[in-house]
Amino acid sequence: MSQQLIAYEGLGPKGIAYSKVQLWRLERAGKFPQRVKLSSQRVAWIESEIDGWIAERIAARRQPIAA
């Protein structure tokens, strides 16, 4: 099974416009997929996990709001 990695620069075209610091905060809170460390200065994310996270946001939008 092949898994594609997506760099920070590749998140923008997917509609994810968070800063690097905000992504780090979301990861620590368990609200965004964990990064994969490629080197001391480079990270990436597993594209299928990013796509799944986007799909969860879309599905949550469809949930009725509890009063």
Predicted model as a PDB file, atoms N, CA, C, CB and O in Angstrom, pLDDT in the B-factor column:
MODEL        1                                                                  
ATOM      1  N   MET A   1       0.847  -1.179   0.000  1.00 49.00           N  
ATOM      2  CA  MET A   1       0.000   0.000   0.000  1.00 49.00           C  
ATOM      3  C   MET A   1       0.893   1.242   0.000  1.00 49.00           C  
ATOM      4  CB  MET A   1      -0.964  -0.002   1.226  1.00 49.00           C  
ATOM      5  O   MET A   1       1.783   1.378   0.839  1.00 49.00           O  
ATOM      6  N   SER A   2       0.649   2.122  -0.928  1.00 64.00           N  
ATOM      7  CA  SER A   2       1.428   3.344  -1.054  1.00 64.00           C  
ATOM      8  C   SER A   2       0.727   4.479  -0.316  1.00 64.00           C  
ATOM      9  CB  SER A   2       1.642   3.708  -2.540  1.00 64.00           C  
ATOM     10  O   SER A   2      -0.473   4.700  -0.481  1.00 64.00           O  
ATOM     11  N   GLN A   3       1.489   5.181   0.489  1.00 91.00           N  
ATOM     12  CA  GLN A   3       0.949   6.338   1.198  1.00 91.00           C  
ATOM     13  C   GLN A   3       1.708   7.571   0.750  1.00 91.00           C  
ATOM     14  CB  GLN A   3       1.043   6.155   2.743  1.00 91.00           C  
ATOM     15  O   GLN A   3       2.939   7.596   0.767  1.00 91.00           O  
ATOM     16  N   GLN A   4       0.975   8.585   0.353  1.00 96.00           N  
ATOM     17  CA  GLN A   4       1.586   9.828  -0.100  1.00 96.00           C  
ATOM     18  C   GLN A   4       1.743  10.783   1.070  1.00 96.00           C  
ATOM     19  CB  GLN A   4       0.749  10.476  -1.217  1.00 96.00           C  
ATOM     20  O   GLN A   4       0.876  10.863   1.941  1.00 96.00           O  
ATOM     21  N   LEU A   5       2.840  11.498   1.083  1.00 97.00           N  
ATOM     22  CA  LEU A   5       3.059  12.537   2.078  1.00 97.00           C  
ATOM     23  C   LEU A   5       2.780  13.891   1.451  1.00 97.00           C  
ATOM     24  CB  LEU A   5       4.500  12.476   2.640  1.00 97.00           C  
ATOM     25  O   LEU A   5       3.009  14.102   0.260  1.00 97.00           O  
ATOM     26  N   ILE A   6       2.287  14.795   2.265  1.00 97.00           N  
ATOM     27  CA  ILE A   6       1.991  16.140   1.785  1.00 97.00           C  
ATOM     28  C   ILE A   6       2.698  17.136   2.706  1.00 97.00           C  
ATOM     29  CB  ILE A   6       0.441  16.405   1.741  1.00 97.00           C  
ATOM     30  O   ILE A   6       2.542  17.090   3.926  1.00 97.00           O  
ATOM     31  N   ALA A   7       3.466  18.021   2.110  1.00 97.00           N  
ATOM     32  CA  ALA A   7       4.206  19.027   2.862  1.00 97.00           C  
ATOM     33  C   ALA A   7       3.274  20.160   3.279  1.00 97.00           C  
ATOM     34  CB  ALA A   7       5.384  19.574   2.029  1.00 97.00           C  
ATOM     35  O   ALA A   7       2.138  20.249   2.812  1.00 97.00           O  
ATOM     36  N   TYR A   8       3.763  21.014   4.152  1.00 96.00           N  
ATOM     37  CA  TYR A   8       2.982  22.162   4.626  1.00 96.00           C  
ATOM     38  C   TYR A   8       2.454  22.978   3.449  1.00 96.00           C  
ATOM     39  CB  TYR A   8       3.837  23.054   5.549  1.00 96.00           C  
ATOM     40  O   TYR A   8       1.299  23.404   3.451  1.00 96.00           O  
ATOM     41  N   GLU A   9       3.294  23.190   2.459  1.00 96.00           N  
ATOM     42  CA  GLU A   9       2.889  23.976   1.292  1.00 96.00           C  
ATOM     43  C   GLU A   9       1.743  23.330   0.517  1.00 96.00           C  
ATOM     44  CB  GLU A   9       4.072  24.175   0.371  1.00 96.00           C  
ATOM     45  O   GLU A   9       1.023  24.021  -0.203  1.00 96.00           O  
ATOM     46  N   GLY A  10       1.567  22.040   0.651  1.00 97.00           N  
ATOM     47  CA  GLY A  10       0.496  21.334  -0.041  1.00 97.00           C  
ATOM     48  C   GLY A  10      -0.835  21.374   0.687  1.00 97.00           C  
ATOM     49  O   GLY A  10      -1.849  20.934   0.144  1.00 97.00           O  
ATOM     50  N   LEU A  11      -0.850  21.893   1.909  1.00 97.00           N  
ATOM     51  CA  LEU A  11      -2.104  21.978   2.655  1.00 97.00           C  
ATOM     52  C   LEU A  11      -2.999  23.101   2.142  1.00 97.00           C  
ATOM     53  CB  LEU A  11      -1.818  22.182   4.132  1.00 97.00           C  
ATOM     54  O   LEU A  11      -4.223  22.968   2.128  1.00 97.00           O  
ATOM     55  N   GLY A  12      -2.392  24.200   1.723  1.00 97.00           N  
ATOM     56  CA  GLY A  12      -3.157  25.348   1.228  1.00 97.00           C  
ATOM     57  C   GLY A  12      -4.087  25.012   0.074  1.00 97.00           C  
ATOM     58  O   GLY A  12      -5.259  25.388   0.112  1.00 97.00           O  
ATOM     59  N   PRO A  13      -3.604  24.316  -0.953  1.00 96.00           N  
ATOM     60  CA  PRO A  13      -4.495  23.958  -2.059  1.00 96.00           C  
ATOM     61  C   PRO A  13      -5.662  23.056  -1.637  1.00 96.00           C  
ATOM     62  CB  PRO A  13      -3.700  23.271  -3.141  1.00 96.00           C  
ATOM     63  O   PRO A  13      -6.657  22.953  -2.353  1.00 96.00           O  
ATOM     64  N   LYS A  14      -5.538  22.409  -0.484  1.00 96.00           N  
ATOM     65  CA  LYS A  14      -6.637  21.577   0.026  1.00 96.00           C  
ATOM     66  C   LYS A  14      -7.596  22.393   0.889  1.00 96.00           C  
ATOM     67  CB  LYS A  14      -6.081  20.396   0.837  1.00 96.00           C  
ATOM     68  O   LYS A  14      -8.557  21.855   1.440  1.00 96.00           O  
ATOM     69  N   GLY A  15      -7.328  23.701   1.003  1.00 95.00           N  
ATOM     70  CA  GLY A  15      -8.213  24.577   1.764  1.00 95.00           C  
ATOM     71  C   GLY A  15      -7.846  24.708   3.230  1.00 95.00           C  
ATOM     72  O   GLY A  15      -8.626  25.245   4.016  1.00 95.00           O  
ATOM     73  N   ILE A  16      -6.675  24.227   3.611  1.00 97.00           N  
ATOM     74  CA  ILE A  16      -6.228  24.313   4.999  1.00 97.00           C  
ATOM     75  C   ILE A  16      -5.256  25.482   5.090  1.00 97.00           C  
ATOM     76  CB  ILE A  16      -5.558  22.967   5.482  1.00 97.00           C  
ATOM     77  O   ILE A  16      -4.104  25.378   4.667  1.00 97.00           O  
ATOM     78  N   ALA A  17      -5.728  26.595   5.644  1.00 96.00           N  
ATOM     79  CA  ALA A  17      -4.940  27.826   5.661  1.00 96.00           C  
ATOM     80  C   ALA A  17      -4.420  28.166   7.052  1.00 96.00           C  
ATOM     81  CB  ALA A  17      -5.767  28.974   5.136  1.00 96.00           C  
ATOM     82  O   ALA A  17      -4.201  29.337   7.361  1.00 96.00           O  
ATOM     83  N   TYR A  18      -4.224  27.164   7.885  1.00 97.00           N  
ATOM     84  CA  TYR A  18      -3.703  27.399   9.226  1.00 97.00           C  
ATOM     85  C   TYR A  18      -2.205  27.697   9.177  1.00 97.00           C  
ATOM     86  CB  TYR A  18      -3.977  26.185  10.129  1.00 97.00           C  
ATOM     87  O   TYR A  18      -1.494  27.236   8.284  1.00 97.00           O  
ATOM     88  N   SER A  19      -1.743  28.476  10.153  1.00 97.00           N  
ATOM     89  CA  SER A  19      -0.308  28.704  10.288  1.00 97.00           C  
ATOM     90  C   SER A  19       0.344  27.440  10.838  1.00 97.00           C  
ATOM     91  CB  SER A  19      -0.018  29.926  11.212  1.00 97.00           C  
ATOM     92  O   SER A  19      -0.342  26.529  11.304  1.00 97.00           O  
ATOM     93  N   LYS A  20       1.659  27.393  10.781  1.00 95.00           N  
ATOM     94  CA  LYS A  20       2.383  26.237  11.314  1.00 95.00           C  
ATOM     95  C   LYS A  20       2.159  26.098  12.815  1.00 95.00           C  
ATOM     96  CB  LYS A  20       3.883  26.359  11.016  1.00 95.00           C  
ATOM     97  O   LYS A  20       2.035  24.985  13.327  1.00 95.00           O  
ATOM     98  N   VAL A  21       2.107  27.216  13.513  1.00 96.00           N  
ATOM     99  CA  VAL A  21       1.878  27.183  14.959  1.00 96.00           C  
ATOM    100  C   VAL A  21       0.474  26.667  15.269  1.00 96.00           C  
ATOM    101  CB  VAL A  21       2.079  28.585  15.571  1.00 96.00           C  
ATOM    102  O   VAL A  21       0.295  25.857  16.179  1.00 96.00           O  
ATOM    103  N   GLN A  22      -0.515  27.132  14.520  1.00 98.00           N  
ATOM    104  CA  GLN A  22      -1.888  26.669  14.759  1.00 98.00           C  
ATOM    105  C   GLN A  22      -2.025  25.182  14.466  1.00 98.00           C  
ATOM    106  CB  GLN A  22      -2.880  27.463  13.900  1.00 98.00           C  
ATOM    107  O   GLN A  22      -2.729  24.482  15.194  1.00 98.00           O  
ATOM    108  N   LEU A  23      -1.380  24.685  13.434  1.00 97.00           N  
ATOM    109  CA  LEU A  23      -1.405  23.247  13.145  1.00 97.00           C  
ATOM    110  C   LEU A  23      -0.793  22.462  14.293  1.00 97.00           C  
ATOM    111  CB  LEU A  23      -0.656  22.940  11.836  1.00 97.00           C  
ATOM    112  O   LEU A  23      -1.315  21.419  14.686  1.00 97.00           O  
ATOM    113  N   TRP A  24       0.318  22.963  14.833  1.00 97.00           N  
ATOM    114  CA  TRP A  24       0.980  22.305  15.959  1.00 97.00           C  
ATOM    115  C   TRP A  24       0.042  22.240  17.157  1.00 97.00           C  
ATOM    116  CB  TRP A  24       2.280  23.044  16.336  1.00 97.00           C  
ATOM    117  O   TRP A  24      -0.043  21.212  17.828  1.00 97.00           O  
ATOM    118  N   ARG A  25      -0.666  23.340  17.428  1.00 98.00           N  
ATOM    119  CA  ARG A  25      -1.625  23.359  18.546  1.00 98.00           C  
ATOM    120  C   ARG A  25      -2.757  22.362  18.327  1.00 98.00           C  
ATOM    121  CB  ARG A  25      -2.204  24.769  18.729  1.00 98.00           C  
ATOM    122  O   ARG A  25      -3.142  21.640  19.248  1.00 98.00           O  
ATOM    123  N   LEU A  26      -3.282  22.323  17.120  1.00 98.00           N  
ATOM    124  CA  LEU A  26      -4.368  21.382  16.814  1.00 98.00           C  
ATOM    125  C   LEU A  26      -3.889  19.937  16.950  1.00 98.00           C  
ATOM    126  CB  LEU A  26      -4.911  21.629  15.389  1.00 98.00           C  
ATOM    127  O   LEU A  26      -4.615  19.088  17.468  1.00 98.00           O  
ATOM    128  N   GLU A  27      -2.683  19.658  16.493  1.00 98.00           N  
ATOM    129  CA  GLU A  27      -2.119  18.311  16.629  1.00 98.00           C  
ATOM    130  C   GLU A  27      -2.007  17.922  18.096  1.00 98.00           C  
ATOM    131  CB  GLU A  27      -0.739  18.228  15.952  1.00 98.00           C  
ATOM    132  O   GLU A  27      -2.395  16.821  18.486  1.00 98.00           O  
ATOM    133  N   ARG A  28      -1.481  18.822  18.897  1.00 98.00           N  
ATOM    134  CA  ARG A  28      -1.314  18.531  20.331  1.00 98.00           C  
ATOM    135  C   ARG A  28      -2.653  18.298  21.014  1.00 98.00           C  
ATOM    136  CB  ARG A  28      -0.574  19.678  21.025  1.00 98.00           C  
ATOM    137  O   ARG A  28      -2.733  17.519  21.964  1.00 98.00           O  
ATOM    138  N   ALA A  29      -3.703  18.959  20.545  1.00 98.00           N  
ATOM    139  CA  ALA A  29      -5.045  18.800  21.116  1.00 98.00           C  
ATOM    140  C   ALA A  29      -5.768  17.588  20.542  1.00 98.00           C  
ATOM    141  CB  ALA A  29      -5.872  20.055  20.869  1.00 98.00           C  
ATOM    142  O   ALA A  29      -6.887  17.283  20.956  1.00 98.00           O  
ATOM    143  N   GLY A  30      -5.142  16.891  19.590  1.00 97.00           N  
ATOM    144  CA  GLY A  30      -5.772  15.736  18.972  1.00 97.00           C  
ATOM    145  C   GLY A  30      -6.848  16.095  17.962  1.00 97.00           C  
ATOM    146  O   GLY A  30      -7.726  15.284  17.666  1.00 97.00           O  
ATOM    147  N   LYS A  31      -6.780  17.318  17.430  1.00 97.00           N  
ATOM    148  CA  LYS A  31      -7.809  17.796  16.503  1.00 97.00           C  
ATOM    149  C   LYS A  31      -7.329  17.885  15.056  1.00 97.00           C  
ATOM    150  CB  LYS A  31      -8.297  19.146  16.945  1.00 97.00           C  
ATOM    151  O   LYS A  31      -8.050  18.378  14.189  1.00 97.00           O  
ATOM    152  N   PHE A  32      -6.113  17.409  14.799  1.00 98.00           N  
ATOM    153  CA  PHE A  32      -5.556  17.414  13.449  1.00 98.00           C  
ATOM    154  C   PHE A  32      -4.584  16.246  13.367  1.00 98.00           C  
ATOM    155  CB  PHE A  32      -4.846  18.786  13.107  1.00 98.00           C  
ATOM    156  O   PHE A  32      -3.939  15.919  14.364  1.00 98.00           O  
ATOM    157  N   PRO A  33      -4.462  15.610  12.207  1.00 98.00           N  
ATOM    158  CA  PRO A  33      -3.537  14.471  12.079  1.00 98.00           C  
ATOM    159  C   PRO A  33      -2.108  14.832  12.483  1.00 98.00           C  
ATOM    160  CB  PRO A  33      -3.543  13.952  10.645  1.00 98.00           C  
ATOM    161  O   PRO A  33      -1.656  15.958  12.272  1.00 98.00           O  
ATOM    162  N   GLN A  34      -1.420  13.881  13.053  1.00 97.00           N  
ATOM    163  CA  GLN A  34      -0.041  14.077  13.476  1.00 97.00           C  
ATOM    164  C   GLN A  34       0.896  14.151  12.279  1.00 97.00           C  
ATOM    165  CB  GLN A  34       0.392  12.955  14.413  1.00 97.00           C  
ATOM    166  O   GLN A  34       0.709  13.458  11.279  1.00 97.00           O  
ATOM    167  N   ARG A  35       1.893  14.993  12.400  1.00 97.00           N  
ATOM    168  CA  ARG A  35       2.889  15.145  11.347  1.00 97.00           C  
ATOM    169  C   ARG A  35       3.887  13.990  11.357  1.00 97.00           C  
ATOM    170  CB  ARG A  35       3.624  16.475  11.503  1.00 97.00           C  
ATOM    171  O   ARG A  35       4.021  13.277  12.351  1.00 97.00           O  
ATOM    172  N   VAL A  36       4.575  13.821  10.246  1.00 97.00           N  
ATOM    173  CA  VAL A  36       5.647  12.844  10.108  1.00 97.00           C  
ATOM    174  C   VAL A  36       6.935  13.647   9.960  1.00 97.00           C  
ATOM    175  CB  VAL A  36       5.411  11.865   8.875  1.00 97.00           C  
ATOM    176  O   VAL A  36       7.050  14.471   9.052  1.00 97.00           O  
ATOM    177  N   LYS A  37       7.890  13.417  10.831  1.00 97.00           N  
ATOM    178  CA  LYS A  37       9.148  14.155  10.759  1.00 97.00           C  
ATOM    179  C   LYS A  37      10.039  13.524   9.694  1.00 97.00           C  
ATOM    180  CB  LYS A  37       9.866  14.171  12.140  1.00 97.00           C  
ATOM    181  O   LYS A  37      10.371  12.341   9.771  1.00 97.00           O  
ATOM    182  N   LEU A  38      10.421  14.321   8.705  1.00 96.00           N  
ATOM    183  CA  LEU A  38      11.258  13.847   7.612  1.00 96.00           C  
ATOM    184  C   LEU A  38      12.733  14.128   7.866  1.00 96.00           C  
ATOM    185  CB  LEU A  38      10.826  14.489   6.309  1.00 96.00           C  
ATOM    186  O   LEU A  38      13.601  13.347   7.475  1.00 96.00           O  
ATOM    187  N   SER A  39      13.005  15.234   8.514  1.00 96.00           N  
ATOM    188  CA  SER A  39      14.368  15.610   8.889  1.00 96.00           C  
ATOM    189  C   SER A  39      14.257  16.602  10.035  1.00 96.00           C  
ATOM    190  CB  SER A  39      15.168  16.222   7.671  1.00 96.00           C  
ATOM    191  O   SER A  39      13.162  16.849  10.540  1.00 96.00           O  
ATOM    192  N   SER A  40      15.368  17.164  10.443  1.00 95.00           N  
ATOM    193  CA  SER A  40      15.329  18.106  11.565  1.00 95.00           C  
ATOM    194  C   SER A  40      14.557  19.383  11.228  1.00 95.00           C  
ATOM    195  CB  SER A  40      16.743  18.463  11.989  1.00 95.00           C  
ATOM    196  O   SER A  40      14.078  20.068  12.131  1.00 95.00           O  
ATOM    197  N   GLN A  41      14.432  19.707   9.953  1.00 93.00           N  
ATOM    198  CA  GLN A  41      13.758  20.943   9.542  1.00 93.00           C  
ATOM    199  C   GLN A  41      12.540  20.727   8.643  1.00 93.00           C  
ATOM    200  CB  GLN A  41      14.732  21.823   8.832  1.00 93.00           C  
ATOM    201  O   GLN A  41      11.945  21.697   8.175  1.00 93.00           O  
ATOM    202  N   ARG A  42      12.164  19.483   8.399  1.00 96.00           N  
ATOM    203  CA  ARG A  42      11.101  19.214   7.420  1.00 96.00           C  
ATOM    204  C   ARG A  42      10.094  18.223   7.978  1.00 96.00           C  
ATOM    205  CB  ARG A  42      11.694  18.676   6.105  1.00 96.00           C  
ATOM    206  O   ARG A  42      10.459  17.191   8.541  1.00 96.00           O  
ATOM    207  N   VAL A  43       8.800  18.560   7.811  1.00 97.00           N  
ATOM    208  CA  VAL A  43       7.727  17.659   8.222  1.00 97.00           C  
ATOM    209  C   VAL A  43       6.718  17.531   7.090  1.00 97.00           C  
ATOM    210  CB  VAL A  43       7.038  18.166   9.517  1.00 97.00           C  
ATOM    211  O   VAL A  43       6.708  18.328   6.153  1.00 97.00           O  
ATOM    212  N   ALA A  44       5.872  16.514   7.195  1.00 97.00           N  
ATOM    213  CA  ALA A  44       4.804  16.308   6.218  1.00 97.00           C  
ATOM    214  C   ALA A  44       3.677  15.576   6.926  1.00 97.00           C  
ATOM    215  CB  ALA A  44       5.309  15.505   4.961  1.00 97.00           C  
ATOM    216  O   ALA A  44       3.826  15.143   8.068  1.00 97.00           O  
ATOM    217  N   TRP A  45       2.572  15.443   6.254  1.00 98.00           N  
ATOM    218  CA  TRP A  45       1.424  14.720   6.787  1.00 98.00           C  
ATOM    219  C   TRP A  45       1.028  13.651   5.777  1.00 98.00           C  
ATOM    220  CB  TRP A  45       0.229  15.686   7.087  1.00 98.00           C  
ATOM    221  O   TRP A  45       1.296  13.784   4.583  1.00 98.00           O  
ATOM    222  N   ILE A  46       0.397  12.604   6.258  1.00 97.00           N  
ATOM    223  CA  ILE A  46      -0.087  11.545   5.374  1.00 97.00           C  
ATOM    224  C   ILE A  46      -1.352  12.066   4.693  1.00 97.00           C  
ATOM    225  CB  ILE A  46      -0.366  10.204   6.169  1.00 97.00           C  
ATOM    226  O   ILE A  46      -2.324  12.437   5.353  1.00 97.00           O  
ATOM    227  N   GLU A  47      -1.319  12.084   3.382  1.00 97.00           N  
ATOM    228  CA  GLU A  47      -2.400  12.719   2.619  1.00 97.00           C  
ATOM    229  C   GLU A  47      -3.756  12.089   2.897  1.00 97.00           C  
ATOM    230  CB  GLU A  47      -2.104  12.642   1.136  1.00 97.00           C  
ATOM    231  O   GLU A  47      -4.753  12.805   2.990  1.00 97.00           O  
ATOM    232  N   SER A  48      -3.818  10.781   3.031  1.00 96.00           N  
ATOM    233  CA  SER A  48      -5.102  10.135   3.290  1.00 96.00           C  
ATOM    234  C   SER A  48      -5.681  10.566   4.638  1.00 96.00           C  
ATOM    235  CB  SER A  48      -4.945   8.613   3.250  1.00 96.00           C  
ATOM    236  O   SER A  48      -6.900  10.669   4.782  1.00 96.00           O  
ATOM    237  N   GLU A  49      -4.815  10.819   5.630  1.00 97.00           N  
ATOM    238  CA  GLU A  49      -5.290  11.303   6.927  1.00 97.00           C  
ATOM    239  C   GLU A  49      -5.813  12.732   6.823  1.00 97.00           C  
ATOM    240  CB  GLU A  49      -4.167  11.228   7.968  1.00 97.00           C  
ATOM    241  O   GLU A  49      -6.801  13.082   7.468  1.00 97.00           O  
ATOM    242  N   ILE A  50      -5.152  13.557   6.013  1.00 97.00           N  
ATOM    243  CA  ILE A  50      -5.611  14.930   5.789  1.00 97.00           C  
ATOM    244  C   ILE A  50      -6.966  14.908   5.079  1.00 97.00           C  
ATOM    245  CB  ILE A  50      -4.569  15.736   4.956  1.00 97.00           C  
ATOM    246  O   ILE A  50      -7.880  15.643   5.453  1.00 97.00           O  
ATOM    247  N   ASP A  51      -7.088  14.064   4.056  1.00 96.00           N  
ATOM    248  CA  ASP A  51      -8.359  13.956   3.332  1.00 96.00           C  
ATOM    249  C   ASP A  51      -9.468  13.463   4.264  1.00 96.00           C  
ATOM    250  CB  ASP A  51      -8.214  13.002   2.122  1.00 96.00           C  
ATOM    251  O   ASP A  51     -10.606  13.923   4.171  1.00 96.00           O  
ATOM    252  N   GLY A  52      -9.141  12.536   5.154  1.00 96.00           N  
ATOM    253  CA  GLY A  52     -10.125  12.050   6.128  1.00 96.00           C  
ATOM    254  C   GLY A  52     -10.542  13.142   7.091  1.00 96.00           C  
ATOM    255  O   GLY A  52     -11.719  13.243   7.440  1.00 96.00           O  
ATOM    256  N   TRP A  53      -9.591  13.965   7.528  1.00 97.00           N  
ATOM    257  CA  TRP A  53      -9.883  15.074   8.430  1.00 97.00           C  
ATOM    258  C   TRP A  53     -10.828  16.066   7.746  1.00 97.00           C  
ATOM    259  CB  TRP A  53      -8.573  15.782   8.870  1.00 97.00           C  
ATOM    260  O   TRP A  53     -11.768  16.560   8.369  1.00 97.00           O  
ATOM    261  N   ILE A  54     -10.579  16.355   6.473  1.00 96.00           N  
ATOM    262  CA  ILE A  54     -11.457  17.260   5.715  1.00 96.00           C  
ATOM    263  C   ILE A  54     -12.853  16.658   5.611  1.00 96.00           C  
ATOM    264  CB  ILE A  54     -10.879  17.537   4.298  1.00 96.00           C  
ATOM    265  O   ILE A  54     -13.846  17.363   5.786  1.00 96.00           O  
ATOM    266  N   ALA A  55     -12.936  15.364   5.327  1.00 95.00           N  
ATOM    267  CA  ALA A  55     -14.236  14.689   5.215  1.00 95.00           C  
ATOM    268  C   ALA A  55     -14.992  14.744   6.544  1.00 95.00           C  
ATOM    269  CB  ALA A  55     -14.048  13.220   4.772  1.00 95.00           C  
ATOM    270  O   ALA A  55     -16.213  14.899   6.548  1.00 95.00           O  
ATOM    271  N   GLU A  56     -14.290  14.620   7.664  1.00 94.00           N  
ATOM    272  CA  GLU A  56     -14.931  14.726   8.983  1.00 94.00           C  
ATOM    273  C   GLU A  56     -15.510  16.117   9.197  1.00 94.00           C  
ATOM    274  CB  GLU A  56     -13.925  14.399  10.101  1.00 94.00           C  
ATOM    275  O   GLU A  56     -16.603  16.255   9.745  1.00 94.00           O  
ATOM    276  N   ARG A  57     -14.785  17.156   8.766  1.00 93.00           N  
ATOM    277  CA  ARG A  57     -15.284  18.525   8.912  1.00 93.00           C  
ATOM    278  C   ARG A  57     -16.557  18.695   8.085  1.00 93.00           C  
ATOM    279  CB  ARG A  57     -14.205  19.560   8.476  1.00 93.00           C  
ATOM    280  O   ARG A  57     -17.511  19.330   8.532  1.00 93.00           O  
ATOM    281  N   ILE A  58     -16.568  18.129   6.883  1.00 91.00           N  
ATOM    282  CA  ILE A  58     -17.749  18.238   6.020  1.00 91.00           C  
ATOM    283  C   ILE A  58     -18.923  17.497   6.647  1.00 91.00           C  
ATOM    284  CB  ILE A  58     -17.453  17.679   4.607  1.00 91.00           C  
ATOM    285  O   ILE A  58     -20.045  18.004   6.661  1.00 91.00           O  
ATOM    286  N   ALA A  59     -18.668  16.298   7.166  1.00 91.00           N  
ATOM    287  CA  ALA A  59     -19.737  15.514   7.796  1.00 91.00           C  
ATOM    288  C   ALA A  59     -20.280  16.220   9.033  1.00 91.00           C  
ATOM    289  CB  ALA A  59     -19.227  14.115   8.173  1.00 91.00           C  
ATOM    290  O   ALA A  59     -21.486  16.187   9.281  1.00 91.00           O  
ATOM    291  N   ALA A  60     -19.408  16.857   9.813  1.00 88.00           N  
ATOM    292  CA  ALA A  60     -19.845  17.562  11.019  1.00 88.00           C  
ATOM    293  C   ALA A  60     -20.742  18.742  10.665  1.00 88.00           C  
ATOM    294  CB  ALA A  60     -18.633  18.046  11.825  1.00 88.00           C  
ATOM    295  O   ALA A  60     -21.629  19.110  11.436  1.00 88.00           O  
ATOM    296  N   ARG A  61     -20.514  19.316   9.528  1.00 83.00           N  
ATOM    297  CA  ARG A  61     -21.338  20.442   9.086  1.00 83.00           C  
ATOM    298  C   ARG A  61     -22.784  20.010   8.866  1.00 83.00           C  
ATOM    299  CB  ARG A  61     -20.769  21.048   7.799  1.00 83.00           C  
ATOM    300  O   ARG A  61     -23.714  20.800   9.029  1.00 83.00           O  
ATOM    301  N   ARG A  62     -22.952  18.763   8.499  1.00 78.00           N  
ATOM    302  CA  ARG A  62     -24.287  18.242   8.199  1.00 78.00           C  
ATOM    303  C   ARG A  62     -25.062  17.796   9.431  1.00 78.00           C  
ATOM    304  CB  ARG A  62     -24.173  17.092   7.253  1.00 78.00           C  
ATOM    305  O   ARG A  62     -26.251  17.490   9.343  1.00 78.00           O  
ATOM    306  N   GLN A  63     -24.387  17.761  10.584  1.00 75.00           N  
ATOM    307  CA  GLN A  63     -25.036  17.335  11.815  1.00 75.00           C  
ATOM    308  C   GLN A  63     -25.975  18.431  12.303  1.00 75.00           C  
ATOM    309  CB  GLN A  63     -23.989  16.990  12.898  1.00 75.00           C  
ATOM    310  O   GLN A  63     -25.628  19.610  12.238  1.00 75.00           O  
ATOM    311  N   PRO A  64     -27.154  18.065  12.789  1.00 72.00           N  
ATOM    312  CA  PRO A  64     -28.055  19.093  13.321  1.00 72.00           C  
ATOM    313  C   PRO A  64     -27.466  19.684  14.600  1.00 72.00           C  
ATOM    314  CB  PRO A  64     -29.469  18.501  13.595  1.00 72.00           C  
ATOM    315  O   PRO A  64     -26.814  18.991  15.382  1.00 72.00           O  
ATOM    316  N   ILE A  65     -27.705  20.961  14.792  1.00 69.00           N  
ATOM    317  CA  ILE A  65     -27.209  21.663  15.973  1.00 69.00           C  
ATOM    318  C   ILE A  65     -28.160  21.402  17.132  1.00 69.00           C  
ATOM    319  CB  ILE A  65     -27.067  23.192  15.704  1.00 69.00           C  
ATOM    320  O   ILE A  65     -29.365  21.626  17.020  1.00 69.00           O  
ATOM    321  N   ALA A  66     -27.606  20.925  18.253  1.00 67.00           N  
ATOM    322  CA  ALA A  66     -28.425  20.658  19.433  1.00 67.00           C  
ATOM    323  C   ALA A  66     -28.801  21.976  20.092  1.00 67.00           C  
ATOM    324  CB  ALA A  66     -27.678  19.738  20.435  1.00 67.00           C  
ATOM    325  O   ALA A  66     -27.972  22.877  20.224  1.00 67.00           O  
ATOM    326  N   ALA A  67     -30.040  22.076  20.496  1.00 60.00           N  
ATOM    327  CA  ALA A  67     -30.511  23.331  21.132  1.00 60.00           C  
ATOM    328  C   ALA A  67     -30.272  23.318  22.612  1.00 60.00           C  
ATOM    329  CB  ALA A  67     -31.996  23.556  20.864  1.00 60.00           C  
ATOM    330  O   ALA A  67     -30.603  24.285  23.300  1.00 60.00           O  
TER     331      ALA A  67                                                      
ENDMDL                                                                          
END                                                                             
